[in-house]
Amino acid sequence: MKGYVHSVQSLSTVDGPGVRAVVFLSGCPLRCVYCHNPDTWNRQDGNEREAAEVFSQLKRFAAYFGKNGGVTVSGGEPLAQAAFVRELFSLCHENGIATCLDTAGSVLDRETDGLLSVTDLCLLDLKFPDEETYRRYTGGSLRQTMRFLDKTRDHGVPVITRHVIVPGLTDTTDYIDAMQALLAPYANIRQNDLLPFRRLCADKYRRMGIPFPLEATPDCPESTIRTLRGYWQDSKKRVSGS
């Protein structure tokens, strides 16, 4: 099985628990206004590689994974190449390596269930809490992402949600309230990460000749992240009565 691979990062500590090797795939149906990887949008810009070949590269790093690490597949959108990722994850499982899927849940097809059957953890990028805003700023559908989240629950796959906090867009307690209400029915969600928006990708857009929609938006202050994390935790305590 062949897939389109943008790049492989040997050792990462920000793409799932522990130390991980990360495969970035090419091809994504979304056009998020704060996307850091516009060079992964087009599938054909990647290198076509066999899953077995990619795994041979990844397993060289297995000695560094330790107890909690493993392999993460990111993008682009890995669900757009679900059959390829399933084969890669199956090879990982056969060799005792934990698997993590980093996705926006933006593709759902007949390959999804097979992929989730060999997925140990999902990092789910949740962009906006309502359909209209989601479509406006990503070009995709929140309903599609929530259907994927339903699938993770059905398969018992643990989920860590990720939320980019963008000044003027998602940096309010109203955003946190809406997200908490949206996610309340999902007992398989283990953690909710708030990630500060950064303009580090602006130079990449310029080099590619693509307008960066948030060119004038400032970086998100760490103080905002601390405040919203505290608000999220306090809200959870109020709901649980603890």
matplotlib code that plots the C-alpha trace (Angstrom):
import matplotlib.pyplot as plt

x = [0.0, 1.4, 0.7, 1.8, 4.3, 5.4, 8.1, 9.2, 10.3, 12.5, 11.9, 9.2, 7.7, 4.8, 2.8, 1.4, 2.7, 6.4, 8.9, 7.5, 8.4, 6.0, 4.9, 3.4, 1.2, 0.4, -3.2, -5.9, -9.4, -9.4, -8.1, -7.9, -7.1, -4.3, -2.8, 0.9, 1.5, 0.2, 2.9, 0.9, -2.3, -1.8, -1.4, 0.7, 3.3, 4.3, 6.5, 4.7, 6.0, 5.1, 3.9, 6.4, 9.2, 8.1, 7.8, 11.4, 12.5, 10.3, 11.4, 15.0, 13.8, 11.9, 14.7, 13.9, 10.1, 10.3, 7.1, 4.8, 6.1, 5.5, 4.5, 2.2, 0.7, -0.2, -0.7, -2.2, -5.1, -4.3, -7.9, -7.7, -5.2, -6.8, -6.0, -2.3, -2.3, -4.1, -1.4, 1.4, -0.3, -0.8, 2.9, 3.5, 1.2, 2.9, 6.1, 4.8, 4.8, 2.0, 0.1, -1.4, -3.6, -3.4, -6.5, -9.2, -11.7, -12.5, -12.8, -15.1, -15.3, -15.4, -11.7, -12.2, -13.3, -10.4, -8.0, -9.5, -9.2, -5.4, -5.3, -4.2, -4.8, -6.3, -5.3, -8.4, -8.0, -11.3, -11.4, -14.7, -17.8, -20.5, -21.1, -21.3, -18.0, -16.3, -17.2, -16.2, -12.7, -11.8, -13.9, -15.0, -17.8, -18.1, -20.8, -18.2, -15.7, -18.4, -19.3, -15.7, -15.6, -18.6, -16.6, -13.7, -16.2, -17.7, -14.2, -13.2, -10.2, -9.0, -9.0, -7.0, -8.7, -6.7, -7.9, -5.9, -6.5, -6.5, -6.8, -10.1, -11.5, -11.3, -9.7, -12.9, -14.7, -17.7, -15.6, -14.6, -18.2, -19.4, -16.6, -17.4, -21.0, -20.2, -17.8, -19.7, -21.2, -17.9, -16.4, -13.5, -12.0, -9.0, -7.6, -8.3, -5.2, -5.3, -2.6, -1.5, -1.7, 1.7, 2.6, 5.7, 4.2, 3.8, 7.2, 6.2, 3.1, 5.2, 7.7, 4.8, 3.1, 0.0, -1.8, -1.8, -5.3, -4.1, -1.2, -2.3, -3.3, -0.8, 0.5, -1.6, -0.1, 0.7, -1.3, -4.4, -3.7, -3.2, -6.5, -8.5, -7.0, -7.9, -11.4, -11.8, -10.7, -12.8, -15.8, -15.3, -15.1, -18.4, -20.1, -18.8, -19.6, -16.1]
y = [0.0, 3.4, 6.8, 10.3, 11.4, 14.9, 14.3, 12.2, 13.7, 11.3, 12.4, 14.6, 15.4, 17.5, 15.1, 12.8, 11.3, 10.5, 10.5, 9.8, 9.5, 11.5, 10.9, 14.0, 13.1, 15.3, 16.2, 18.0, 19.1, 21.9, 25.4, 26.6, 30.3, 29.5, 26.4, 26.1, 23.6, 24.9, 22.9, 19.7, 20.8, 19.1, 15.3, 15.1, 17.4, 14.5, 11.5, 8.3, 5.6, 2.1, 1.6, -1.1, 1.2, 4.0, 1.6, 0.4, 4.0, 4.5, 1.3, 2.6, 5.1, 2.5, 2.4, 6.0, 5.6, 4.3, 3.3, 6.0, 6.9, 5.5, 6.6, 9.5, 10.1, 13.7, 15.8, 17.2, 15.0, 11.3, 10.3, 11.1, 8.2, 5.9, 2.6, 3.6, 4.6, 1.4, -0.7, 1.4, 1.2, -2.6, -2.9, -0.9, -3.1, -6.2, -4.8, -3.6, 0.1, 2.3, 4.4, 7.9, 9.6, 13.4, 14.5, 17.1, 14.4, 16.0, 12.7, 9.8, 6.8, 3.0, 2.8, 4.8, 1.9, -0.3, 2.5, 3.1, -0.6, -0.2, 3.3, 3.6, 7.3, 10.1, 13.8, 15.6, 19.2, 20.8, 24.2, 26.0, 24.9, 25.8, 24.8, 28.3, 29.5, 26.2, 26.5, 30.1, 29.6, 26.1, 25.3, 22.1, 20.8, 20.5, 17.8, 15.7, 16.1, 15.1, 12.0, 11.0, 11.7, 9.4, 6.7, 7.0, 6.5, 3.5, 2.0, 3.0, 5.0, 7.6, 11.2, 14.3, 17.3, 20.3, 23.8, 26.7, 29.9, 32.7, 36.4, 37.8, 34.3, 31.7, 33.5, 33.9, 32.0, 31.8, 29.6, 27.4, 27.1, 26.1, 23.5, 22.0, 21.7, 20.1, 17.6, 16.7, 13.4, 11.9, 9.8, 8.7, 12.2, 12.1, 15.6, 19.0, 21.0, 24.7, 25.7, 29.3, 30.7, 31.6, 33.5, 31.3, 30.1, 33.6, 33.3, 30.0, 31.5, 34.3, 31.9, 29.9, 33.1, 32.4, 35.1, 34.3, 35.1, 36.0, 38.1, 40.9, 38.8, 38.9, 35.8, 34.5, 35.5, 32.7, 34.6, 34.0, 30.3, 30.1, 32.0, 29.9, 26.6, 27.7, 28.6, 25.2, 23.3, 25.4, 24.8, 21.0, 21.1, 23.1, 20.6, 17.6, 19.2, 18.7]
z = [0.0, -1.1, 0.5, -0.1, 2.6, 3.1, 5.7, 8.7, 12.0, 13.9, 17.5, 18.8, 22.3, 21.1, 18.9, 21.6, 24.8, 25.3, 22.6, 19.1, 15.5, 13.4, 9.8, 8.1, 5.1, 2.2, 1.3, 3.3, 2.3, 4.9, 4.5, 8.1, 8.5, 11.0, 9.2, 9.9, 7.1, 3.8, 2.1, 3.0, 1.4, -2.0, -1.9, -5.1, -3.5, -1.2, -2.0, -2.8, -0.5, 0.6, 4.1, 4.7, 3.6, 5.9, 8.8, 8.2, 8.7, 11.8, 13.6, 13.8, 16.4, 18.5, 21.2, 22.1, 22.5, 26.1, 27.9, 26.6, 23.2, 19.7, 16.2, 15.3, 11.9, 11.2, 8.1, 6.1, 6.9, 7.6, 7.3, 3.6, 3.3, 5.9, 4.2, 4.1, 7.7, 8.7, 7.1, 8.7, 12.2, 11.7, 11.2, 14.3, 16.4, 15.1, 16.5, 19.8, 18.9, 20.1, 17.5, 17.6, 14.9, 14.7, 12.7, 12.3, 11.7, 8.3, 6.3, 7.0, 4.7, 4.7, 5.7, 9.0, 11.1, 10.1, 10.9, 14.3, 15.1, 15.1, 16.7, 20.3, 20.8, 18.8, 18.9, 17.5, 16.4, 17.1, 15.4, 16.2, 18.2, 15.7, 12.0, 10.6, 12.1, 11.4, 7.7, 7.5, 8.9, 7.7, 4.7, 6.3, 8.5, 12.2, 11.8, 10.0, 12.8, 15.4, 13.4, 13.5, 17.3, 17.5, 15.8, 18.3, 21.1, 19.4, 19.1, 22.6, 21.3, 23.9, 22.6, 23.4, 21.9, 20.7, 20.4, 18.9, 20.8, 18.3, 19.5, 18.4, 17.3, 20.1, 23.1, 25.1, 27.9, 25.6, 23.3, 26.2, 27.4, 23.9, 23.5, 26.9, 26.0, 22.7, 24.2, 27.4, 26.0, 25.2, 28.0, 25.9, 25.9, 28.3, 28.0, 26.4, 25.2, 24.5, 22.1, 21.5, 18.0, 16.6, 13.4, 12.8, 9.6, 8.0, 6.2, 4.7, 3.2, 1.7, 0.2, -1.3, -2.6, -0.6, 1.4, 5.1, 6.4, 9.9, 8.9, 11.1, 14.1, 17.0, 18.8, 21.6, 25.0, 27.4, 30.0, 27.9, 27.7, 31.5, 32.1, 29.8, 31.1, 34.6, 33.5, 31.7, 34.9, 37.2, 34.9, 35.0, 38.8, 39.0, 36.7, 38.6, 42.0, 43.3]

ax = plt.figure().add_subplot(projection="3d")
ax.plot(x, y, z, "-o")
ax.set_aspect("equal")
plt.show()
